[in-house]
Amino acid sequence: MYYKRHQFQKRFSLFWCAGLIAGAFSGLLAYALVHMDGIRGYAGWRWIFIIEGLLSVVVSVPAKFLLADWPEQARFLTAEEKQYLLVRNGSDAGGIAQMDHLDLAAWKRIFTDWKLYVASLIYIGITVSGYATALFVPTIVNSLGYSGIESQVHSIPIWIVAAIVTLATAVLSDWTKHRYGYMMFGVLFASIGYIILLCQGPLVHPHTHKPAGLPLSARYMAVYLVTTGCYMVQPNAIVWVANNLGGHYKRSIILAVMIGFGNIGGIIASNIFVQTEAPRYFIGYGVSLAMLVFCGIMCTVFAVGLVGENKKRAIGERDHRLELPDSVLGNIGDDDPRFRFSL
């Protein structure tokens, strides 16, 4: 693409943060739009789909012309600039790792790569929390004792803080040229939040009817920990995997499978926060915590695998691939022994 591996995280996270900021105000926007009930004969919920859907359609038209193409097809780059990008980005990974032809051998290399399967497990582990926060933060805040509109208002700073920390983490991650440690810190951060929510106790004592359990401020802080920790991990996971894949086709296919499979987490999240368990949501918090720990384990497996492969390449155990014909060697992606993986 256009950037070196450790110039990409902050740019991707800036894009990701746009979604977080949208999440901050989407609840209030929906609350306002639902009060359009009866206008032009449409129910309030219909106006939510009409207005928000129309905004997306309008913005998509100029996006077609503004989004840049692949460097090889970019009209705004000269032939020399395209070649410079190719050499620079290839040398960044330790060698020219390409996969520009999607033939049968390329398909085989893609789907026999262990990174595809571990990356998919990493992503499904974090997306359960990602969808849980995206779908249920107002509900969770409401369960802490706030009213409907108060829960929407108190959700806004949660998303803003998450966006700031996500962007700060991205800048630090690019600067230090490291991903794994930040992801594990995010897993730990969010796990602490879930543990607090699991141990929060009832809002009101069942016999005395007085406030019980953890203070409201501690419960509210736990939601910050969960949301912020989750979004330290989720965009980082996508970039970390992308950084360790060589070639257009391999990168695009593996990321598509990873994100597609990982989004099953949305199905899980939408079925574990059930109204009958409010306000404690033992199953919701418990399953989210378990999947978060699973994500951390898979991140560690991924990191160990990358380190092991780099060691094998450093001592020449993969150098036999350099003897392949140029037509084959130029289409094996990150299987090129000159490619070095990044933590």
Sequence and secondary structure as in RCSB ss.txt:
>XXXX:A:sequence
MYYKRHQFQKRFSLFWCAGLIAGAFSGLLAYALVHMDGIRGYAGWRWIFIIEGLLSVVVSVPAKFLLADWPEQAR
FLTAEEKQYLLVRNGSDAGGIAQMDHLDLAAWKRIFTDWKLYVASLIYIGITVSGYATALFVPTIVNSLGYSGIE
SQVHSIPIWIVAAIVTLATAVLSDWTKHRYGYMMFGVLFASIGYIILLCQGPLVHPHTHKPAGLPLSARYMAVYL
VTTGCYMVQPNAIVWVANNLGGHYKRSIILAVMIGFGNIGGIIASNIFVQTEAPRYFIGYGVSLAMLVFCGIMCT
VFAVGLVGENKKRAIGERDHRLELPDSVLGNIGDDDPRFRFSL
>XXXX:A:secstr
  S GGGSHHHHHHHHHHHHHHHHHHHHHHHHHGGGTTGGG  HHHHHHHHHHHHHHHHHHHHHHHS   GGG T
TS HHHHHHHHHHHHHHTTS        HHHHHHHHT HHHHHHHHHHHHHHHHHHHHHHHHHHHHHHTT  HHH
HHHHHHHHHHHHHHHHHHHHHHHHHHT  HHHHHHHHHHHHHHHHHHHT   SB TTT SB SS HHHHHHHHHH
HHHHHHHHHHHHHHHHHHT  SHHHHHHHHHHHHHHHTHHHHHHHHHS GGGTTT HHHHHHHHHHHHHHHHHHH
HHHHHHHHHHHHHHTTTTGGGGGS HHHHTT GGGSTT     
